[in-house]
């Protein structure tokens, strides 16, 4: 009998299998994008024979089993080999910084801050900057800029800095990486001062990634979970965080072309289709998407955004 797999969000133990890959296949997907994982990074697979994507039968949440978070060497390899792995700006950054200015935020804590892209923006607005990250190279880069950044989890930071809270707590494209997203959200919410704000962004599981399923970032040891708006709403309700705003990026034509073309290439790479997709078909679909002005009303882009407020004491 197969062992039960427990949902990482609602803890239900009945799921359906969506897809599965071997670690070697995940490595081949990364190779397609010019990334070669070193021996230390490959230790993130922890000897797993196969990685399986599940959908919870109770709540519909999608996640992977076994739970294989990337280690520090894995993220160092990506930071070294992927151009702009840590973005200098994003729609989430702009929403969060505008919120910080409007609300008069004095300080911010960026969870998974990378090399300090958002912290640079916050400091330019006169906000005191703090951050946490587990990638030692990124931590060193952020510290070199003068930010107060620690190599720590939110839980460990809260334990070592009892009672410390912030006007604004952010987590941009982080929650999908952690093995226990419910605990991560709980710890993030605890760091928010009463009346303060929590801003989170995650990859859009019902956006472009609904058909770009073999994009290696969407597989362990990079991403462990896939997110929908309803999942983010449920987390806020569970932890008494008031919902303020939920949004999603528009899907640009260039993303349509890239996702359709590379998905076909990756399917061919893994032997799931006999040949690579024709460029003409991809270009035609992209043209139709642009001609219909779909980006203005189909928010199927790469990221979902959630903004919560902690009730005042």
C-alpha positions as semicolon CSV with decimal commas, in nm:
position;residue;x (nm);y (nm);z (nm)
1;X;0,000;0,000;0,000
2;X;0,132;0,345;-0,092
3;X;0,199;0,568;0,206
4;X;-0,048;0,857;0,249
5;X;0,072;1,201;0,142
6;X;-0,043;1,489;0,360
7;X;-0,142;1,826;0,214
8;X;0,102;2,098;0,319
9;X;-0,182;2,348;0,356
10;X;-0,485;2,175;0,513
11;X;-0,320;1,847;0,632
12;X;-0,574;1,630;0,447
13;X;-0,424;1,295;0,346
14;X;-0,607;1,217;0,020
15;X;-0,450;1,351;-0,298
16;X;-0,431;1,291;-0,672
17;X;-0,105;1,268;-0,866
18;X;-0,056;1,533;-1,136
19;X;0,295;1,456;-1,263
20;X;0,633;1,322;-1,155
21;X;1,000;1,356;-1,251
22;X;1,326;1,197;-1,144
23;X;1,602;1,418;-1,003
24;X;1,800;1,349;-1,321
25;X;1,512;1,483;-1,531
26;X;1,490;1,797;-1,317
27;X;1,863;1,842;-1,371
28;X;1,813;1,815;-1,750
29;X;1,545;2,084;-1,734
30;X;1,789;2,316;-1,558
31;X;2,059;2,231;-1,815
32;X;1,823;2,353;-2,091
33;X;1,837;2,699;-1,930
34;X;2,215;2,689;-1,897
35;X;2,231;2,591;-1,528
36;X;2,456;2,310;-1,409
37;X;2,400;2,210;-1,047
38;X;2,713;2,120;-0,852
39;X;2,753;1,821;-0,622
40;X;2,663;2,020;-0,310
41;X;2,350;2,161;-0,475
42;X;2,245;1,812;-0,591
43;X;2,247;1,703;-0,226
44;X;1,916;1,893;-0,202
45;X;1,751;1,590;-0,367
46;X;1,850;1,384;-0,059
47;X;1,863;1,058;-0,253
48;X;1,501;1,077;-0,374
49;X;1,423;0,844;-0,666
50;X;1,125;1,044;-0,795
51;X;0,952;1,373;-0,719
52;X;0,572;1,370;-0,745
53;X;0,332;1,662;-0,783
54;X;0,006;1,621;-0,589
55;X;-0,328;1,801;-0,570
56;X;-0,517;1,786;-0,240
57;X;-0,862;1,628;-0,277
58;X;-0,999;1,846;0,004
59;X;-0,873;2,198;-0,069
60;X;-0,719;2,173;-0,416
61;X;-0,374;2,292;-0,305
62;X;-0,083;2,168;-0,519
63;X;0,249;2,058;-0,370
64;X;0,535;1,812;-0,414
65;X;0,639;1,498;-0,234
66;X;0,893;1,437;-0,101
67;X;0,943;1,786;0,037
68;X;1,289;1,882;-0,086
69;X;1,389;2,242;-0,006
70;X;1,700;2,369;-0,182
71;X;2,015;2,408;0,028
72;X;2,246;2,708;0,031
73;X;2,468;2,565;-0,243
74;X;2,166;2,522;-0,470
75;X;2,070;2,889;-0,444
76;X;2,431;2,998;-0,479
77;X;2,450;2,804;-0,807
78;X;2,136;2,977;-0,932
79;X;2,252;3,321;-0,821
80;X;2,582;3,264;-1,001
81;X;2,441;3,118;-1,325
82;X;2,100;3,285;-1,373
83;X;2,103;3,648;-1,484
84;X;1,911;3,870;-1,239
85;X;1,807;3,575;-1,024
86;X;1,727;3,830;-0,753
87;X;1,523;4,104;-0,926
88;X;1,598;4,468;-0,862
89;X;1,232;4,560;-0,905
90;X;0,891;4,401;-0,953
91;X;0,521;4,497;-0,932
92;X;0,521;4,357;-0,578
93;X;0,807;4,588;-0,481
94;X;0,623;4,890;-0,614
95;X;0,298;4,804;-0,433
96;X;0,482;4,743;-0,105
97;X;0,690;5,060;-0,119
98;X;0,388;5,276;-0,207
99;X;0,206;5,117;0,086
100;X;0,502;5,185;0,316
101;X;0,512;5,551;0,220
102;X;0,133;5,598;0,252
103;X;0,116;5,424;0,589
104;X;0,422;5,598;0,733
105;X;0,612;5,274;0,790
106;X;0,922;5,333;1,000
107;X;1,091;4,999;0,939
108;X;1,055;4,687;0,729
109;X;1,159;4,323;0,747
110;X;1,203;4,148;0,412
111;X;1,191;3,770;0,446
112;X;1,402;3,601;0,181
113;X;1,556;3,936;0,096
114;X;1,821;3,801;-0,141
115;X;2,090;4,058;-0,212
116;X;1,867;4,342;-0,089
117;X;1,681;4,463;-0,399
118;X;1,368;4,567;-0,211
119;X;1,567;4,690;0,088
120;X;1,754;4,929;-0,141
121;X;1,420;5,074;-0,252
122;X;1,290;5,097;0,105
123;X;1,603;5,273;0,229
124;X;1,572;5,530;-0,052
125;X;1,237;5,624;0,108
126;X;1,393;5,669;0,452
127;X;1,274;5,336;0,592
128;X;1,494;5,136;0,831
129;X;1,583;4,809;0,657
130;X;1,611;4,455;0,792
131;X;1,613;4,121;0,613
132;X;1,655;3,745;0,642
133;X;1,788;3,497;0,388
134;X;1,949;3,152;0,391
135;X;2,176;3,205;0,090
136;X;2,514;3,306;0,239
137;X;2,630;3,479;-0,079
138;X;2,312;3,688;-0,093
139;X;2,334;3,773;0,278
140;X;2,690;3,894;0,235
141;X;2,588;4,109;-0,064
142;X;2,301;4,271;0,128
143;X;2,518;4,331;0,433
144;X;2,782;4,493;0,213
145;X;2,519;4,750;0,113
146;X;2,465;4,835;0,480
147;X;2,137;4,653;0,541
148;X;2,074;4,471;0,870
149;X;2,045;4,120;0,724
150;X;2,082;3,785;0,898
151;X;2,120;3,427;0,776
152;X;1,814;3,301;0,960
153;X;1,456;3,183;0,930
154;X;1,169;3,398;1,055
155;X;1,104;3,150;1,336
156;X;1,465;3,156;1,457
157;X;1,480;3,535;1,433
158;X;1,162;3,572;1,641
159;X;1,304;3,341;1,906
160;X;1,633;3,531;1,929
161;X;1,470;3,877;1,911
162;X;1,177;3,832;2,147
163;X;0,896;4,078;2,085
164;X;1,063;4,249;1,786
165;X;0,802;4,360;1,532
166;X;0,796;4,578;1,220
167;X;0,563;4,825;1,052
168;X;0,596;4,632;0,726
169;X;0,691;4,268;0,668
170;X;0,740;4,143;0,313
171;X;0,807;3,808;0,148
172;X;0,850;3,827;-0,228
173;X;0,847;3,488;-0,406
174;X;0,957;3,306;-0,090
175;X;0,666;3,103;0,049
176;X;0,674;2,857;-0,242
177;X;1,028;2,757;-0,137
178;X;0,962;2,659;0,224
179;X;0,870;2,308;0,346
180;X;0,600;2,433;0,587
181;X;0,418;2,732;0,432
182;X;0,159;2,750;0,711
183;X;0,432;2,789;0,974
184;X;0,612;3,041;0,752
185;X;0,299;3,257;0,722
186;X;0,238;3,229;1,098
187;X;0,595;3,341;1,175
188;X;0,573;3,626;0,923
189;X;0,246;3,746;1,077
190;X;0,400;3,740;1,425
191;X;0,669;3,983;1,310
192;X;0,408;4,241;1,204
193;X;0,337;4,513;1,460
194;X;-0,030;4,575;1,549
195;X;-0,175;4,795;1,277
196;X;0,114;4,701;1,049
197;X;0,110;4,531;0,710
198;X;0,221;4,204;0,553
199;X;0,281;4,186;0,177
200;X;0,342;3,853;0,007
201;X;0,391;3,748;-0,354
202;X;0,405;3,394;-0,493
203;X;0,416;3,241;-0,843
204;X;0,071;3,237;-1,002
205;X;-0,034;2,871;-1,013
206;X;-0,341;2,952;-1,222
207;X;-0,158;3,189;-1,452
208;X;0,112;3,116;-1,708
209;X;0,235;2,818;-1,509
210;X;-0,086;2,624;-1,572
211;X;0,063;2,526;-1,911
212;X;0,433;2,598;-1,849
213;X;0,445;2,297;-1,617
214;X;0,803;2,183;-1,688
215;X;0,968;2,516;-1,612
216;X;1,231;2,391;-1,361
217;X;1,177;2,677;-1,117
218;X;0,835;2,525;-1,052
219;X;0,986;2,196;-0,929
220;X;1,182;2,100;-0,617
221;X;1,431;2,175;-0,489
222;X;1,332;2,525;-0,605
223;X;0,955;2,546;-0,556
224;X;0,771;2,304;-0,329
225;X;0,420;2,446;-0,360
226;X;0,193;2,606;-0,624
227;X;-0,045;2,885;-0,518
228;X;-0,390;3,022;-0,597
229;X;-0,569;3,328;-0,459
230;X;-0,801;3,109;-0,251
231;X;-0,499;2,956;-0,077
232;X;-0,368;3,298;0,021
233;X;-0,712;3,401;0,145
234;X;-0,732;3,087;0,360
235;X;-0,396;3,158;0,525
236;X;-0,502;3,509;0,618
237;X;-0,822;3,380;0,777
238;X;-0,635;3,114;0,974
239;X;-0,398;3,368;1,128
240;X;-0,637;3,661;1,185
241;X;-0,476;3,885;0,925
242;X;-0,725;4,122;0,760
243;X;-0,728;4,099;0,379
244;X;-0,663;4,436;0,214
245;X;-0,585;4,358;-0,149
246;X;-0,520;4,063;-0,379
247;X;-0,391;4,100;-0,733
248;X;-0,201;3,934;-1,015
249;X;0,038;4,038;-1,289
250;X;-0,091;4,078;-1,644
251;X;0,037;3,820;-1,893
252;X;0,248;3,982;-2,164
253;X;0,270;3,849;-2,518
254;X;0,640;3,773;-2,485
255;X;0,559;3,548;-2,188
256;X;0,299;3,362;-2,393
257;X;0,553;3,295;-2,667
258;X;0,829;3,195;-2,424
259;X;0,613;2,960;-2,219
260;X;0,454;2,782;-2,517
261;X;0,783;2,738;-2,699
262;X;0,991;2,624;-2,404
263;X;0,720;2,392;-2,272
264;X;0,726;2,211;-2,606
265;X;1,105;2,204;-2,610
266;X;1,115;2,059;-2,258
267;X;0,854;1,795;-2,339
268;X;1,072;1,692;-2,634
269;X;1,381;1,693;-2,414
270;X;1,218;1,446;-2,174
271;X;1,081;1,228;-2,455
272;X;0,718;1,328;-2,399
273;X;0,671;1,443;-2,757
274;X;0,830;1,331;-3,083
275;X;0,946;1,672;-3,203
276;X;0,984;2,030;-3,090
277;X;0,685;2,259;-3,147
278;X;0,675;2,460;-3,467
279;X;0,760;2,827;-3,432
280;X;0,480;2,931;-3,668
281;X;0,207;2,793;-3,442
282;X;0,357;2,956;-3,136
283;X;0,390;3,291;-3,311
284;X;0,030;3,268;-3,438
285;X;-0,109;3,205;-3,090
286;X;0,099;3,490;-2,951
287;X;-0,026;3,725;-3,225
288;X;-0,389;3,636;-3,148
289;X;-0,333;3,695;-2,777
290;X;-0,186;4,039;-2,844
291;X;-0,447;4,131;-3,105
292;X;-0,728;4,054;-2,861
293;X;-0,563;4,282;-2,599
294;X;-0,585;3,992;-2,352
295;X;-0,320;4,131;-2,119
296;X;-0,562;4,406;-2,017
297;X;-0,819;4,167;-1,871
298;X;-0,649;3,827;-1,827
299;X;-0,425;3,856;-1,523
300;X;-0,246;3,528;-1,589
301;X;0,109;3,655;-1,539
302;X;0,385;3,511;-1,327
303;X;0,295;3,639;-0,978
304;X;0,007;3,664;-0,731
305;X;0,014;3,941;-0,470
306;X;-0,149;3,951;-0,127
307;X;-0,167;4,241;0,118
308;X;-0,285;4,191;0,478
309;X;-0,318;4,415;0,779
310;X;-0,277;4,306;1,140
311;X;-0,561;4,442;1,357
312;X;-0,452;4,713;1,596
313;X;-0,416;4,602;1,957
